Each structure stands twice: as structure tokens, then as C-alpha cells.
Amino acid sequence: MDALQNLHSYRQFLETIPLDWYRSQLKDVKWVEQDLYPEIVKVVLGSIFKNYWESKNFMDFETWFDQLWEELNKEKILKRFTKYYFNLEDVKENEWFKLGFKARMYRTWISMLTQLDFCYAFDYACEKIGKKVKKEANVELDMKGVDLKVGKIDFQVAKISERKEARPGRQRGNKINIPYPVFNLKEYERKSKSLRVSYENRKKYQNILKAFYKYYLVLNNGFVVFGDNFVEGIVKNLDNLEKLHEFINKVLAGFSGKVDVDIFSP
């Protein structure tokens, strides 16, 4: 099963990323936040798709960033960008700018790896269920806000958190937002058990955690990936857009904390 092996290899790679270390080193480095030129975005996305989706060349972040840095400087794309926003004389020798750009690229890299995990999991679910579909994932689609195109359905991975509340019913037409929960699981676990928290709120956090662990997995390094129940639920409903919307909205309802997902079928 090639799709299973691809998914297994990809997640083995994801598990090697030192998320906590990068978070501590780069979380406050946010001084290159200006809109990037489209030509920069194309090079960045092209490199990620080429290495992590097409050729399965799962290099670590440092190796990938070094290659990207050289490519962008070779084409003099960064020089034009920095001249407009920062008026730097020498891009390659400016460590202040390089660190800021590196932090920006790390966040982009992690985000892209997350959406590619959905693509790999989707491939495996299709193979497991025996569903043959036409699918596309590439730079051109990504720049239009489409992470995976399956027939006429456009999927986009969208982060949700307690601050960005999941709202059932927001799915429309052939554009499907794939919820990717960014929760403080340790804090949710604490609140779900604390007697200082009202029964109503304890129940809310218990429901959120139940939904999370039903549809998602946490790798040993903390990387959150898409679970079989979630991706297979999508694949099984591809032929019925109404049911697909309904399935996604049930998952979102679980993340609102108001619904116990055990009342739903997988």
C-alpha cells in the first residue's frame, strides 16, 4: 500500500521536528511580517511542494531553509524585497533580516506541512476505502486558497482555537474548510477536571477533548495530525456535498464544547 507507506514515512519525519525548541527560539522574532512579493511566495511554495509532496524529500527545516535562502538570493528576489521595505545594502550578510525571514519561513513551513498531512491522510483514506478520485495540490491552487482540490470540491485547512470559535453551519458550496484545532490541550485537561471550574464549563472542555481525540492525533513531539475518523468521514461523503457539510459541521459542533461527539456516527 503505497499511500500507507507515504503517510507513515511523512509522519515519521514530522515527529523529528523539534517543535518546542523552535518555538522558544523564534516565537518573538516577528520583524519581517510585511507582505511578500508574489514571486517570493511562488518560490517558497514551489520548494515545499517539490520536496515534501512530489519527490518525498523530507529534509529538516535548517537544510530546507538554507537551500531556499540561496535560491532566493541567486535570483536576487530578496534584494528587491529588502530594498523596498528595509533598504538593506547586502541581504546575505544581514543577520538581523535573515533571522526575521527565517522565523517567517518557519511558520510558513509548519503550516504547509500541516496541510500536506491532510493530503497524505486523504490519499491513504481513499486507498483504504477503495475510492478513486481526481485530486490536485500545487502552487497555483495554494495561492488561490485551495490546499487540495478533489473534483469540484476545494479543501482549505483552517486553524481554529478557543479565541476563533468553531461555528457550525459556516460551510458553503464546494469550498470546504477543514478544521485544524490549535488548542492548549494541557490547559483543557486541567480545566476539565478542576473543581474550581463550573460543572457546565468542565463538561464543555470534556466535550472538546473528546472531539479532539476522536478526530485528531498528537505525535510524540506534539505535532497534531489528522485522524482516520476525520479523513475517512470526508472521503465517505465526497459524493454528497450536503452530507459532507453535515459531517464537518458535526466535528465543529464537538469543538464548540456544546455537543458530545459520541452521539454521532464516525
QUIRA-V840251 format. One record per backbone hydrogen bond with DSSP energy under -0.5 kcal/mol. CO is the residue of the C=O (numbers start at 1). NH is the residue of the N-H. E is the energy in kcal/mol with one decimal. If there is no record, write none. Layout:
co = <CO	CO>
nh = <NH	NH>
e = <E	E>
//
This chain:
co = <1	2	3	4	5	6	7	8	9	10	11	13	14	17	18	19	20	21	22	23	26	28	37	37	38	39	40	41	42	43	44	45	46	47	48	49	49	50	51	56	57	60	61	62	63	64	65	66	67	68	69	70	71	72	72	73	76	77	78	79	80	81	82	82	82	90	91	93	94	95	96	97	98	99	100	101	102	103	104	105	106	107	108	109	110	111	112	113	114	115	116	117	118	119	120	121	122	123	124	125	126	126	130	131	133	134	136	138	139	141	141	142	145	148	148	149	149	150	153	153	154	155	155	156	158	160	163	164	166	167	172	174	174	175	175	176	176	177	178	179	180	181	183	184	185	186	187	188	189	190	190	194	198	199	200	201	202	203	204	205	206	207	208	209	210	211	212	215	217	217	219	223	225	227	228	229	230	231	232	233	234	235	237	240	241	242	243	244	245	246	247	248	249	250	251	252	253	253	253	253	254	259	260	261>
nh = <5	6	7	8	9	10	11	12	13	14	15	16	17	19	22	23	24	25	26	27	29	30	40	41	42	43	44	45	46	47	48	49	50	51	52	53	54	55	57	58	59	64	65	66	67	68	69	70	71	72	73	74	75	77	78	76	80	81	82	83	84	85	86	87	88	94	94	95	98	99	100	101	102	103	104	105	106	107	108	109	110	111	112	113	114	115	116	117	118	119	120	121	122	123	124	125	126	127	128	129	130	131	132	133	135	151	149	142	143	144	146	145	147	150	155	136	151	153	150	155	176	147	148	178	180	182	165	161	168	170	175	154	176	172	177	156	178	179	158	181	160	183	185	188	189	190	191	192	193	193	194	197	202	203	204	205	206	207	208	209	210	211	212	213	214	215	216	227	219	225	222	219	217	231	232	233	234	235	236	237	237	238	240	244	245	246	247	248	249	250	251	252	253	254	255	256	256	257	258	259	257	261	263	264>
e = <-2.1	-2.8	-2.3	-2.6	-2.8	-2.4	-2.4	-1.9	-1.9	-2.5	-1.9	-1.7	-1.3	-2.1	-2.2	-2.5	-2.1	-2.0	-2.8	-1.6	-1.5	-1.3	-0.9	-2.1	-2.4	-1.5	-2.6	-2.9	-2.4	-2.2	-2.0	-2.9	-2.3	-2.2	-2.8	-1.4	-2.7	-2.5	-3.2	-1.2	-2.1	-2.4	-3.3	-2.3	-1.9	-2.5	-3.2	-2.0	-2.2	-2.8	-1.9	-2.5	-1.8	-1.7	-1.0	-0.9	-1.2	-1.8	-3.1	-1.9	-1.5	-2.2	-2.5	-2.4	-0.6	-0.5	-1.2	-1.1	-2.2	-2.4	-1.7	-2.8	-2.5	-2.3	-1.9	-2.5	-2.3	-1.8	-1.7	-3.0	-2.7	-2.0	-2.5	-2.4	-1.8	-1.8	-2.2	-1.6	-1.4	-1.6	-2.8	-2.7	-2.5	-2.3	-2.1	-2.4	-2.4	-2.1	-2.9	-2.4	-1.7	-2.8	-0.6	-0.6	-0.6	-2.1	-3.0	-2.3	-2.3	-1.3	-2.4	-1.8	-0.6	-0.5	-3.1	-2.4	-0.5	-2.5	-2.7	-0.6	-3.2	-2.2	-1.7	-3.2	-2.6	-3.2	-1.0	-1.1	-0.6	-1.1	-1.4	-3.0	-0.7	-0.9	-0.6	-2.3	-0.6	-0.8	-3.0	-0.5	-2.0	-0.6	-1.4	-2.4	-2.7	-2.2	-2.6	-2.0	-0.6	-1.2	-1.6	-1.2	-2.7	-2.6	-1.7	-2.3	-2.3	-2.4	-2.1	-2.4	-2.2	-2.3	-2.6	-2.7	-1.2	-1.7	-2.3	-2.6	-0.5	-2.7	-2.2	-3.0	-2.5	-2.2	-2.8	-1.1	-1.4	-2.5	-2.6	-0.6	-0.9	-1.4	-1.5	-2.2	-2.6	-2.1	-2.5	-2.3	-2.5	-1.7	-1.8	-2.4	-2.2	-1.8	-1.5	-0.9	-0.6	-0.5	-0.7	-0.7	-1.0	-0.7	-1.9	-1.9>
//
